[in-house]
Amino acid sequence: MDIVRPEVKRQKKIRRIIYAAVGLAVVLVISVGLSRLKPAAPTVDKSTIWTDTVKRGPMLREVRGLGTLVPVTIQVIPAVTDGQVEKRFILPGTPVKAETPIFQMTNPELEQAELDAEYQLKGAEAELRNMKAQLQNQLMDKRTLAASVSSQYHTAEMVKKTKEELGANGLAPELDVKTAEVQADALEKENELAQKEVETFASSIEPQLAVQQAKVDEMRALYNLKKSLLDRLTVRAGIDGVLQELDVEVGQKVTQGTVLARVEQPTHLKAQLKIAETQAKDVQIGQNASIDTHNGLIAGRVSRIDPSVQNGTVTVDVALDGPLPQGARPDLSVEGTIELERLADVLYVGRPVHGDANTTVGLFKVVDDGQEAERVKVQLGRTSVNTVEILSGLKVGDTVVLSDMSAYDNYDRVELK
C-alpha cells in the first residue's frame, strides 16, 4: 500500500517556483539587454556621397549669382507732344545713328502754332526796326535844333564882343552894349539846354529799344520752341546703337510722354546679378568680379548695389572691364562670382549642402578607415561659394560627408560600403 510523503510534494513545488523565478529573471535580463542594444547602423553607398578633407590655409570668400547682360545706355524715346504716327522708317534690330529717323508724326495744331509764332516774330522784328528809325529821326531833329541854337549863340557872342569894344571906345551907345550882352546870355542858356536835351534823348534810345528787343527775343524763343517741337515730330534715335523695340503702330494717336521706342548700345554692356539677400550684406562697391558668359570669362567690378530686396535677392551691377566674347548680347544669361575677401590662415572644408554662415550643424565624419561615419557637431564660420570656415568640431585631416544626409537624421552612425 502507498505511503503518503508530504515532504516530496513540497520539494517539487519549491523546484517549480525556483524554475519559474529563474526563467523570469532570464527573460528580464534578455529584455534589458535587447533594449540597450543600439539599432543597426544603415548602410550608405560610398559612390553616392561627396566628401572632403579639412584643411588649413588661405581661403577665398566669394558669392555667386545668376543674372543677365544689360546695356549700360538705354535711350527711351518719348513723344514730346501730342500727335499721330504717320510713317515708320525702320524695324527693331536695325543699327541706327543718332540722327536716324524712326517715325514721322503729324500735329496740325502744332504746325499752325509754329506758323503763328513765326508771324509774331516777324511783326516784332519789324516793329523794332521801325522804332529804331523813328528814334534816330527824332535824335537828328533834336541835334539839328541844337546846332541852330548853338549857331545863334555864337553869333550873339561875337555881336556882344563887338558892341563891348565899340562901347569902350565911345563908338556905340551903352544900351546897345547891354542889349547884346542880354541876348548872348539868353542864347547861352538856350544852347546849354538844347545840348542836354540831345544827350538825354540819345541816352534814352537804348532802354526804349531794349524793351522792344525783349519782346522780339520772347517771340523768337516761342518760335524756336514751336519749330523745335515741329522738327521733333520726326522721331530720331538720339544715340548710336540698335533699335530695340517699337511701342506704337502707324496710325496710332499718342499723347505727350508716351514711349515710342527704345534704342540700346549692344557693345557697351554690364552684368546684373541676383545675389541672395543673406550673402549680399558683404558685397561692396569696387570688389572684383568674374562674369561667365558660357563662352568665356570677363573680369569686372561691382559698380552698384540695389538698396531694395526683391524676391529674396539683391540686384548687383558689375561693370565689365574686359572685352566682350563673341556672341555676347543684351539679355544673355550669365553667372557671376564676386570676390569678398581673402582669409590668410583658417581651418576650412568644402561647403556642405546644409551649412549657412555662423551656424552649428551635424556632419558625418568618416572613421574606422572609411568603413563608417559618425555624426559630430560642427560650428561653421564665414562661408564662400564652395568652402566654409570651421570654428570648432573638426581638425586638419578629418574627412566629412558634404552631400545631403537628411535621410539619416535619426542615426548617429552609418556604415560606408
C-alpha positions as a Markdown table, in Angstrom:
| # | Residue | x | y | z |
|---|---|---|---|---|
| 1 | Met | 0.0 | 0.0 | 0.0 |
| 2 | Asp | 1.2 | 3.6 | -0.9 |
| 3 | Ile | 2.6 | 5.7 | 1.9 |
| 4 | Val | 1.9 | 9.4 | 1.8 |
| 5 | Arg | 5.2 | 11.5 | 1.8 |
| 6 | Pro | 4.3 | 15.2 | 2.2 |
| 7 | Glu | 8.0 | 16.4 | 2.0 |
| 8 | Val | 8.3 | 15.1 | -1.6 |
| 9 | Lys | 5.3 | 17.1 | -2.7 |
| 10 | Arg | 6.7 | 20.2 | -1.0 |
| 11 | Gln | 10.1 | 19.8 | -2.7 |
| 12 | Lys | 8.5 | 19.6 | -6.1 |
| 13 | Lys | 6.6 | 22.8 | -5.5 |
| 14 | Ile | 9.7 | 24.6 | -4.4 |
| 15 | Arg | 11.6 | 23.4 | -7.5 |
| 16 | Arg | 8.8 | 24.7 | -9.8 |
| 17 | Ile | 8.9 | 28.1 | -8.1 |
| 18 | Ile | 12.7 | 28.2 | -8.5 |
| 19 | Tyr | 12.4 | 27.3 | -12.2 |
| 20 | Ala | 9.8 | 29.9 | -12.7 |
| 21 | Ala | 11.8 | 32.6 | -11.0 |
| 22 | Val | 14.9 | 31.7 | -12.9 |
| 23 | Gly | 13.0 | 31.8 | -16.2 |
| 24 | Leu | 11.5 | 35.2 | -15.3 |
| 25 | Ala | 15.0 | 36.5 | -14.4 |
| 26 | Val | 16.4 | 35.3 | -17.7 |
| 27 | Val | 13.6 | 36.9 | -19.6 |
| 28 | Leu | 14.1 | 40.2 | -17.8 |
| 29 | Val | 17.9 | 40.1 | -18.4 |
| 30 | Ile | 17.3 | 39.4 | -22.1 |
| 31 | Ser | 14.8 | 42.2 | -22.4 |
| 32 | Val | 17.0 | 44.7 | -20.7 |
| 33 | Gly | 19.9 | 43.7 | -22.8 |
| 34 | Leu | 17.9 | 44.0 | -26.0 |
| 35 | Ser | 16.6 | 47.4 | -25.0 |
| 36 | Arg | 20.1 | 48.7 | -24.5 |
| 37 | Leu | 21.3 | 47.5 | -27.9 |
| 38 | Lys | 21.7 | 50.3 | -30.4 |
| 39 | Pro | 19.7 | 50.0 | -33.7 |
| 40 | Ala | 21.7 | 48.6 | -36.5 |
| 41 | Ala | 23.6 | 51.3 | -38.5 |
| 42 | Pro | 22.2 | 51.8 | -42.0 |
| 43 | Thr | 24.4 | 51.2 | -45.0 |
| 44 | Val | 25.4 | 54.1 | -47.4 |
| 45 | Asp | 26.9 | 53.5 | -50.8 |
| 46 | Lys | 30.2 | 55.4 | -50.9 |
| 47 | Ser | 29.7 | 56.2 | -54.6 |
| 48 | Thr | 26.6 | 58.2 | -53.8 |
| 49 | Ile | 28.1 | 60.6 | -51.3 |
| 50 | Trp | 30.5 | 63.5 | -51.6 |
| 51 | Thr | 33.3 | 64.0 | -49.1 |
| 52 | Asp | 36.1 | 66.5 | -48.5 |
| 53 | Thr | 39.1 | 66.8 | -46.2 |
| 54 | Val | 39.5 | 69.6 | -43.6 |
| 55 | Lys | 42.5 | 71.8 | -44.5 |
| 56 | Arg | 44.2 | 74.9 | -43.0 |
| 57 | Gly | 45.5 | 77.7 | -45.1 |
| 58 | Pro | 44.3 | 80.7 | -47.2 |
| 59 | Met | 40.6 | 80.8 | -48.1 |
| 60 | Leu | 39.0 | 83.0 | -50.7 |
| 61 | Arg | 35.5 | 84.2 | -49.8 |
| 62 | Glu | 33.2 | 84.6 | -52.8 |
| 63 | Val | 29.5 | 84.9 | -53.6 |
| 64 | Arg | 27.8 | 83.7 | -56.7 |
| 65 | Gly | 24.6 | 84.7 | -58.5 |
| 66 | Leu | 22.8 | 84.3 | -61.8 |
| 67 | Gly | 21.9 | 87.3 | -64.0 |
| 68 | Thr | 21.9 | 88.8 | -67.5 |
| 69 | Leu | 23.9 | 91.2 | -69.6 |
| 70 | Val | 22.1 | 94.5 | -69.9 |
| 71 | Pro | 23.1 | 97.7 | -71.9 |
| 72 | Val | 24.7 | 100.5 | -69.9 |
| 73 | Thr | 23.0 | 103.1 | -72.1 |
| 74 | Ile | 19.3 | 102.7 | -72.9 |
| 75 | Gln | 17.7 | 105.6 | -74.8 |
| 76 | Val | 14.0 | 105.7 | -74.1 |
| 77 | Ile | 12.3 | 107.9 | -76.8 |
| 78 | Pro | 9.1 | 109.6 | -75.6 |
| 79 | Ala | 6.7 | 111.7 | -77.6 |
| 80 | Val | 7.5 | 115.4 | -76.9 |
| 81 | Thr | 4.0 | 116.5 | -77.9 |
| 82 | Asp | 0.6 | 115.0 | -78.9 |
| 83 | Gly | 0.4 | 113.7 | -82.4 |
| 84 | Gln | -0.4 | 110.8 | -84.7 |
| 85 | Val | 2.1 | 108.3 | -86.1 |
| 86 | Glu | 2.1 | 108.8 | -89.8 |
| 87 | Lys | 5.0 | 106.7 | -91.0 |
| 88 | Arg | 7.6 | 104.1 | -89.7 |
| 89 | Phe | 11.0 | 104.1 | -91.3 |
| 90 | Ile | 12.8 | 101.1 | -89.7 |
| 91 | Leu | 12.1 | 97.9 | -87.7 |
| 92 | Pro | 13.6 | 96.6 | -84.4 |
| 93 | Gly | 17.1 | 95.2 | -84.7 |
| 94 | Thr | 18.2 | 97.8 | -87.2 |
| 95 | Pro | 21.5 | 99.6 | -86.4 |
| 96 | Val | 21.0 | 103.3 | -86.1 |
| 97 | Lys | 22.9 | 106.5 | -85.8 |
| 98 | Ala | 21.8 | 109.4 | -83.5 |
| 99 | Glu | 20.1 | 111.2 | -86.4 |
| 100 | Thr | 18.5 | 108.1 | -87.9 |
| 101 | Pro | 14.7 | 108.8 | -88.3 |
| 102 | Ile | 12.4 | 106.2 | -86.8 |
| 103 | Phe | 8.9 | 107.6 | -87.0 |
| 104 | Gln | 7.2 | 110.6 | -88.7 |
| 105 | Met | 4.4 | 112.1 | -86.7 |
| 106 | Thr | 1.9 | 114.8 | -87.5 |
| 107 | Asn | 0.2 | 117.5 | -85.4 |
| 108 | Pro | -1.9 | 120.1 | -87.4 |
| 109 | Glu | -2.4 | 122.3 | -84.3 |
| 110 | Leu | 1.4 | 122.5 | -83.7 |
| 111 | Glu | 2.0 | 123.3 | -87.3 |
| 112 | Gln | -0.4 | 126.2 | -87.1 |
| 113 | Ala | 1.1 | 127.3 | -83.8 |
| 114 | Glu | 4.6 | 127.3 | -85.3 |
| 115 | Leu | 3.3 | 129.4 | -88.2 |
| 116 | Asp | 1.6 | 131.9 | -85.9 |
| 117 | Ala | 4.8 | 132.2 | -83.8 |
| 118 | Glu | 6.8 | 132.9 | -87.0 |
| 119 | Tyr | 4.5 | 135.7 | -88.0 |
| 120 | Gln | 4.5 | 137.2 | -84.5 |
| 121 | Leu | 8.3 | 137.2 | -84.5 |
| 122 | Lys | 8.5 | 138.9 | -87.9 |
| 123 | Gly | 6.0 | 141.5 | -86.6 |
| 124 | Ala | 8.0 | 142.2 | -83.5 |
| 125 | Glu | 11.2 | 142.5 | -85.6 |
| 126 | Ala | 9.5 | 144.9 | -88.0 |
| 127 | Glu | 8.3 | 147.0 | -85.0 |
| 128 | Leu | 11.8 | 147.0 | -83.6 |
| 129 | Arg | 13.3 | 148.3 | -86.9 |
| 130 | Asn | 10.5 | 151.0 | -87.1 |
| 131 | Met | 11.2 | 152.1 | -83.6 |
| 132 | Lys | 15.0 | 152.4 | -84.3 |
| 133 | Ala | 14.2 | 154.5 | -87.4 |
| 134 | Gln | 11.8 | 156.8 | -85.5 |
| 135 | Leu | 14.2 | 157.3 | -82.6 |
| 136 | Gln | 17.1 | 158.1 | -85.0 |
| 137 | Asn | 14.9 | 160.6 | -86.8 |
| 138 | Gln | 13.9 | 162.3 | -83.6 |
| 139 | Leu | 17.5 | 162.4 | -82.5 |
| 140 | Met | 18.6 | 164.0 | -85.7 |
| 141 | Asp | 15.8 | 166.6 | -85.3 |
| 142 | Lys | 17.0 | 167.5 | -81.8 |
| 143 | Arg | 20.6 | 167.7 | -83.0 |
| 144 | Thr | 19.6 | 170.0 | -85.8 |
| 145 | Leu | 17.7 | 172.2 | -83.4 |
| 146 | Ala | 20.6 | 172.2 | -81.0 |
| 147 | Ala | 23.0 | 173.1 | -83.8 |
| 148 | Ser | 20.8 | 176.1 | -84.8 |
| 149 | Val | 20.7 | 177.3 | -81.2 |
| 150 | Ser | 24.4 | 176.9 | -81.0 |
| 151 | Ser | 24.9 | 178.9 | -84.1 |
| 152 | Gln | 22.7 | 181.7 | -82.8 |
| 153 | Tyr | 24.5 | 181.7 | -79.5 |
| 154 | His | 28.0 | 182.0 | -81.1 |
| 155 | Thr | 26.7 | 184.8 | -83.4 |
| 156 | Ala | 25.3 | 186.6 | -80.3 |
| 157 | Glu | 28.7 | 186.2 | -78.6 |
| 158 | Met | 30.5 | 187.8 | -81.5 |
| 159 | Val | 28.0 | 190.7 | -81.6 |
| 160 | Lys | 28.4 | 191.2 | -77.8 |
| 161 | Lys | 32.2 | 191.4 | -78.1 |
| 162 | Thr | 31.9 | 193.8 | -80.9 |
| 163 | Lys | 29.5 | 196.1 | -79.1 |
| 164 | Glu | 31.6 | 195.9 | -75.9 |
| 165 | Glu | 34.7 | 197.0 | -77.9 |
| 166 | Leu | 32.8 | 199.9 | -79.6 |
| 167 | Gly | 31.2 | 200.9 | -76.3 |
| 168 | Ala | 34.6 | 201.0 | -74.7 |
| 169 | Asn | 35.8 | 203.4 | -77.4 |
| 170 | Gly | 32.7 | 205.5 | -77.2 |
| 171 | Leu | 31.5 | 204.5 | -80.6 |
| 172 | Ala | 28.4 | 202.5 | -79.5 |
| 173 | Pro | 25.6 | 203.5 | -77.1 |
| 174 | Glu | 25.6 | 201.8 | -73.7 |
| 175 | Leu | 22.1 | 200.5 | -74.4 |
| 176 | Asp | 23.2 | 198.6 | -77.5 |
| 177 | Val | 26.0 | 197.0 | -75.5 |
| 178 | Lys | 23.7 | 195.9 | -72.7 |
| 179 | Thr | 21.2 | 194.5 | -75.2 |
| 180 | Ala | 23.9 | 192.5 | -77.0 |
| 181 | Glu | 25.0 | 191.1 | -73.6 |
| 182 | Val | 21.5 | 190.1 | -72.6 |
| 183 | Gln | 20.9 | 188.4 | -75.9 |
| 184 | Ala | 24.2 | 186.5 | -75.7 |
| 185 | Asp | 23.4 | 185.3 | -72.1 |
| 186 | Ala | 20.0 | 184.1 | -73.1 |
| 187 | Leu | 21.2 | 182.2 | -76.1 |
| 188 | Glu | 24.0 | 180.7 | -74.0 |
| 189 | Lys | 21.4 | 179.1 | -71.6 |
| 190 | Glu | 19.2 | 178.0 | -74.5 |
| 191 | Asn | 22.2 | 176.4 | -76.1 |
| 192 | Glu | 23.1 | 174.5 | -72.9 |
| 193 | Leu | 19.5 | 173.2 | -72.6 |
| 194 | Ala | 19.5 | 172.2 | -76.3 |
| 195 | Gln | 22.7 | 170.2 | -75.9 |
| 196 | Lys | 21.5 | 168.5 | -72.7 |
| 197 | Glu | 18.2 | 167.6 | -74.4 |
| 198 | Val | 20.2 | 165.9 | -77.2 |
| 199 | Glu | 22.3 | 164.0 | -74.7 |
| 200 | Thr | 19.3 | 162.9 | -72.7 |
| 201 | Phe | 17.3 | 161.7 | -75.7 |
| 202 | Ala | 20.4 | 159.9 | -77.1 |
| 203 | Ser | 20.8 | 158.0 | -73.8 |
| 204 | Ser | 17.1 | 157.1 | -73.7 |
| 205 | Ile | 17.2 | 155.4 | -77.1 |
| 206 | Glu | 18.9 | 152.2 | -75.8 |
| 207 | Pro | 16.4 | 151.5 | -73.0 |
| 208 | Gln | 13.5 | 152.1 | -75.3 |
| 209 | Leu | 15.0 | 149.7 | -77.9 |
| 210 | Ala | 15.8 | 147.2 | -75.1 |
| 211 | Val | 12.1 | 146.9 | -74.3 |
| 212 | Gln | 11.2 | 146.1 | -77.8 |
| 213 | Gln | 14.2 | 143.8 | -78.2 |
| 214 | Ala | 13.0 | 141.8 | -75.2 |
| 215 | Lys | 9.6 | 141.4 | -77.0 |
| 216 | Val | 11.5 | 140.2 | -80.1 |
| 217 | Asp | 13.5 | 137.8 | -78.0 |
| 218 | Glu | 10.4 | 136.5 | -76.4 |
| 219 | Met | 8.7 | 135.9 | -79.8 |
| 220 | Arg | 11.9 | 134.3 | -81.2 |
| 221 | Ala | 12.1 | 131.9 | -78.2 |
| 222 | Leu | 8.4 | 131.0 | -78.7 |
| 223 | Tyr | 9.0 | 130.4 | -82.4 |
| 224 | Asn | 12.1 | 128.3 | -81.8 |
| 225 | Leu | 10.2 | 126.2 | -79.3 |
| 226 | Lys | 7.4 | 125.6 | -81.7 |
| 227 | Lys | 9.8 | 124.9 | -84.5 |
| 228 | Ser | 11.8 | 122.5 | -82.3 |
| 229 | Leu | 8.6 | 120.6 | -81.4 |
| 230 | Leu | 7.6 | 120.5 | -85.0 |
| 231 | Asp | 11.1 | 119.2 | -86.0 |
| 232 | Arg | 10.9 | 116.6 | -83.3 |
| 233 | Leu | 7.7 | 115.2 | -84.9 |
| 234 | Thr | 10.4 | 113.4 | -86.9 |
| 235 | Val | 11.4 | 111.0 | -84.2 |
| 236 | Arg | 15.1 | 110.1 | -84.3 |
| 237 | Ala | 17.2 | 107.6 | -82.4 |
| 238 | Gly | 19.2 | 110.1 | -80.3 |
| 239 | Ile | 22.2 | 107.8 | -79.8 |
| 240 | Asp | 24.3 | 105.3 | -81.9 |
| 241 | Gly | 23.1 | 101.8 | -81.3 |
| 242 | Val | 20.4 | 99.3 | -82.2 |
| 243 | Leu | 16.7 | 99.9 | -82.3 |
| 244 | Gln | 15.5 | 97.5 | -79.6 |
| 245 | Glu | 11.7 | 97.9 | -79.7 |
| 246 | Leu | 8.9 | 100.0 | -81.1 |
| 247 | Asp | 6.0 | 100.7 | -78.7 |
| 248 | Val | 3.5 | 102.2 | -81.1 |
| 249 | Glu | 2.0 | 101.4 | -84.5 |
| 250 | Val | 1.4 | 103.5 | -87.7 |
| 251 | Gly | -1.9 | 105.5 | -87.4 |
| 252 | Gln | -1.8 | 105.4 | -83.6 |
| 253 | Lys | -2.5 | 108.7 | -81.8 |
| 254 | Val | -0.2 | 109.4 | -78.9 |
| 255 | Thr | -0.1 | 111.9 | -76.1 |
| 256 | Gln | 3.0 | 113.8 | -74.8 |
| 257 | Gly | 5.2 | 111.5 | -72.8 |
| 258 | Thr | 4.1 | 108.3 | -74.5 |
| 259 | Val | 7.1 | 105.9 | -75.0 |
| 260 | Leu | 7.6 | 105.5 | -78.7 |
| 261 | Ala | 10.8 | 103.3 | -79.0 |
| 262 | Arg | 13.9 | 102.2 | -77.2 |
| 263 | Val | 17.5 | 102.2 | -78.5 |
| 264 | Glu | 20.3 | 100.3 | -76.9 |
| 265 | Gln | 24.1 | 100.2 | -77.3 |
| 266 | Pro | 24.8 | 96.5 | -77.6 |
| 267 | Thr | 28.6 | 97.0 | -77.5 |
| 268 | His | 28.6 | 98.6 | -74.0 |
| 269 | Leu | 27.1 | 96.1 | -71.6 |
| 270 | Lys | 27.1 | 95.4 | -67.9 |
| 271 | Ala | 26.1 | 92.4 | -65.8 |
| 272 | Gln | 23.1 | 92.5 | -63.5 |
| 273 | Leu | 23.4 | 89.7 | -60.9 |
| 274 | Lys | 20.8 | 88.4 | -58.4 |
| 275 | Ile | 22.6 | 87.8 | -55.1 |
| 276 | Ala | 20.8 | 86.1 | -52.2 |
| 277 | Glu | 20.0 | 88.7 | -49.5 |
| 278 | Thr | 21.8 | 86.7 | -46.8 |
| 279 | Gln | 25.0 | 87.0 | -48.9 |
| 280 | Ala | 24.6 | 90.4 | -50.3 |
| 281 | Lys | 25.4 | 92.1 | -46.9 |
| 282 | Asp | 29.1 | 91.5 | -47.6 |
| 283 | Val | 29.1 | 92.8 | -51.1 |
| 284 | Gln | 30.8 | 96.3 | -51.5 |
| 285 | Ile | 31.2 | 98.6 | -54.5 |
| 286 | Gly | 34.6 | 98.2 | -56.1 |
| 287 | Gln | 35.0 | 94.5 | -55.3 |
| 288 | Asn | 36.4 | 92.4 | -58.1 |
| 289 | Ala | 34.1 | 90.0 | -60.0 |
| 290 | Ser | 34.2 | 87.5 | -62.8 |
| 291 | Ile | 31.4 | 87.0 | -65.3 |
| 292 | Asp | 30.9 | 83.7 | -67.0 |
| 293 | Thr | 29.0 | 84.1 | -70.3 |
| 294 | His | 29.3 | 80.3 | -71.0 |
| 295 | Asn | 31.5 | 81.4 | -73.9 |
| 296 | Gly | 34.3 | 83.0 | -71.9 |
| 297 | Leu | 35.1 | 84.9 | -68.7 |
| 298 | Ile | 35.0 | 88.6 | -68.4 |
| 299 | Ala | 36.7 | 90.5 | -65.5 |
| 300 | Gly | 34.7 | 93.2 | -63.8 |
| 301 | Arg | 34.0 | 95.1 | -60.6 |
| 302 | Val | 30.9 | 95.9 | -58.6 |
| 303 | Ser | 29.6 | 99.3 | -59.7 |
| 304 | Arg | 26.1 | 99.5 | -58.0 |
| 305 | Ile | 24.1 | 97.7 | -55.3 |
| 306 | Asp | 20.3 | 98.0 | -55.3 |
| 307 | Pro | 19.2 | 99.2 | -51.9 |
| 308 | Ser | 16.0 | 97.1 | -52.0 |
| 309 | Val | 15.4 | 93.4 | -51.8 |
| 310 | Gln | 13.1 | 91.7 | -54.3 |
| 311 | Asn | 12.0 | 88.0 | -54.1 |
| 312 | Gly | 14.8 | 87.3 | -51.6 |
| 313 | Thr | 17.6 | 88.7 | -53.8 |
| 314 | Val | 19.5 | 91.9 | -54.2 |
| 315 | Thr | 20.4 | 93.2 | -57.7 |
| 316 | Val | 24.1 | 93.9 | -58.1 |
| 317 | Asp | 25.6 | 95.7 | -61.2 |
| 318 | Val | 29.0 | 94.6 | -62.4 |
| 319 | Ala | 30.9 | 96.9 | -64.8 |
| 320 | Leu | 32.8 | 94.8 | -67.3 |
| 321 | Asp | 36.5 | 95.7 | -67.7 |
| 322 | Gly | 37.5 | 93.1 | -70.3 |
| 323 | Pro | 36.4 | 92.7 | -73.9 |
| 324 | Leu | 33.1 | 91.0 | -74.7 |
| 325 | Pro | 33.4 | 87.5 | -76.1 |
| 326 | Gln | 31.8 | 86.6 | -79.4 |
| 327 | Gly | 28.0 | 86.2 | -79.1 |
| 328 | Ala | 27.6 | 88.5 | -76.1 |
| 329 | Arg | 24.4 | 90.5 | -76.4 |
| 330 | Pro | 21.8 | 92.1 | -74.2 |
| 331 | Asp | 19.6 | 89.7 | -72.1 |
| 332 | Leu | 22.3 | 86.9 | -72.4 |
| 333 | Ser | 22.1 | 84.7 | -69.2 |
| 334 | Val | 25.4 | 84.8 | -67.3 |
| 335 | Glu | 26.8 | 83.6 | -64.0 |
| 336 | Gly | 28.8 | 85.9 | -61.8 |
| 337 | Thr | 31.3 | 85.4 | -58.9 |
| 338 | Ile | 32.2 | 88.3 | -56.6 |
| 339 | Glu | 35.3 | 88.2 | -54.6 |
| 340 | Leu | 34.5 | 89.3 | -51.0 |
| 341 | Glu | 37.9 | 88.9 | -49.1 |
| 342 | Arg | 40.9 | 86.7 | -48.8 |
| 343 | Leu | 41.4 | 85.0 | -45.4 |
| 344 | Ala | 45.0 | 84.3 | -44.6 |
| 345 | Asp | 45.1 | 81.3 | -42.3 |
| 346 | Val | 41.8 | 79.5 | -41.4 |
| 347 | Leu | 40.5 | 75.9 | -41.0 |
| 348 | Tyr | 38.2 | 75.2 | -43.8 |
| 349 | Val | 36.4 | 72.5 | -45.8 |
| 350 | Gly | 34.1 | 72.2 | -48.8 |
| 351 | Arg | 30.8 | 73.7 | -48.2 |
| 352 | Pro | 28.1 | 71.2 | -47.1 |
| 353 | Val | 24.7 | 71.1 | -48.7 |
| 354 | His | 23.1 | 72.4 | -45.4 |
| 355 | Gly | 25.5 | 74.8 | -43.9 |
| 356 | Asp | 24.9 | 78.5 | -43.6 |
| 357 | Ala | 27.4 | 81.0 | -42.2 |
| 358 | Asn | 27.8 | 81.2 | -38.4 |
| 359 | Thr | 25.6 | 78.2 | -37.6 |
| 360 | Thr | 26.1 | 74.8 | -35.8 |
| 361 | Val | 25.3 | 71.7 | -37.9 |
| 362 | Gly | 25.7 | 68.0 | -37.6 |
| 363 | Leu | 28.1 | 66.4 | -40.1 |
| 364 | Phe | 29.1 | 62.8 | -40.6 |
| 365 | Lys | 32.8 | 62.4 | -40.1 |
| 366 | Val | 34.4 | 59.4 | -41.8 |
| 367 | Val | 36.1 | 57.0 | -39.2 |
| 368 | Asp | 37.4 | 53.4 | -39.0 |
| 369 | Asp | 39.5 | 53.8 | -42.1 |
| 370 | Gly | 36.5 | 54.8 | -44.2 |
| 371 | Gln | 34.2 | 51.9 | -43.1 |
| 372 | Glu | 31.9 | 54.1 | -41.0 |
| 373 | Ala | 30.8 | 57.7 | -40.5 |
| 374 | Glu | 29.7 | 59.2 | -37.2 |
| 375 | Arg | 27.8 | 62.4 | -36.6 |
| 376 | Val | 29.7 | 65.3 | -35.0 |
| 377 | Lys | 28.6 | 68.8 | -34.1 |
| 378 | Val | 30.5 | 71.4 | -36.2 |
| 379 | Gln | 30.4 | 75.2 | -35.7 |
| 380 | Leu | 30.7 | 77.0 | -39.0 |
| 381 | Gly | 32.1 | 80.5 | -39.6 |
| 382 | Arg | 32.3 | 82.5 | -42.7 |
| 383 | Thr | 31.2 | 80.9 | -46.0 |
| 384 | Ser | 32.2 | 81.1 | -49.6 |
| 385 | Val | 30.8 | 79.6 | -52.8 |
| 386 | Asn | 32.5 | 76.3 | -52.4 |
| 387 | Thr | 34.1 | 76.4 | -48.9 |
| 388 | Val | 33.2 | 77.2 | -45.3 |
| 389 | Glu | 35.3 | 78.2 | -42.3 |
| 390 | Ile | 35.4 | 75.7 | -39.4 |
| 391 | Leu | 35.4 | 77.2 | -36.0 |
| 392 | Ser | 35.2 | 74.0 | -33.9 |
| 393 | Gly | 34.2 | 70.3 | -34.1 |
| 394 | Leu | 36.8 | 69.2 | -36.7 |
| 395 | Lys | 40.6 | 69.3 | -37.2 |
| 396 | Val | 43.0 | 69.2 | -40.1 |
| 397 | Gly | 42.8 | 65.9 | -41.9 |
| 398 | Asp | 39.3 | 65.0 | -40.9 |
| 399 | Thr | 37.1 | 63.7 | -43.8 |
| 400 | Val | 33.5 | 64.7 | -43.6 |
| 401 | Val | 30.4 | 64.0 | -45.8 |
| 402 | Leu | 29.2 | 67.2 | -47.6 |
| 403 | Ser | 26.3 | 65.7 | -49.5 |
| 404 | Asp | 22.7 | 65.7 | -48.3 |
| 405 | Met | 22.4 | 63.2 | -45.4 |
| 406 | Ser | 19.0 | 64.3 | -44.2 |
| 407 | Ala | 17.6 | 60.8 | -44.8 |
| 408 | Tyr | 19.8 | 59.7 | -41.8 |
| 409 | Asp | 18.8 | 62.4 | -39.3 |
| 410 | Asn | 17.7 | 59.7 | -36.9 |
| 411 | Tyr | 21.1 | 57.9 | -36.9 |
| 412 | Asp | 24.4 | 59.0 | -35.3 |
| 413 | Arg | 26.4 | 56.4 | -37.3 |
| 414 | Val | 26.3 | 54.9 | -40.8 |
| 415 | Glu | 28.2 | 52.1 | -42.5 |
| 416 | Leu | 30.0 | 53.0 | -45.7 |
| 417 | Lys | 30.2 | 50.3 | -48.4 |
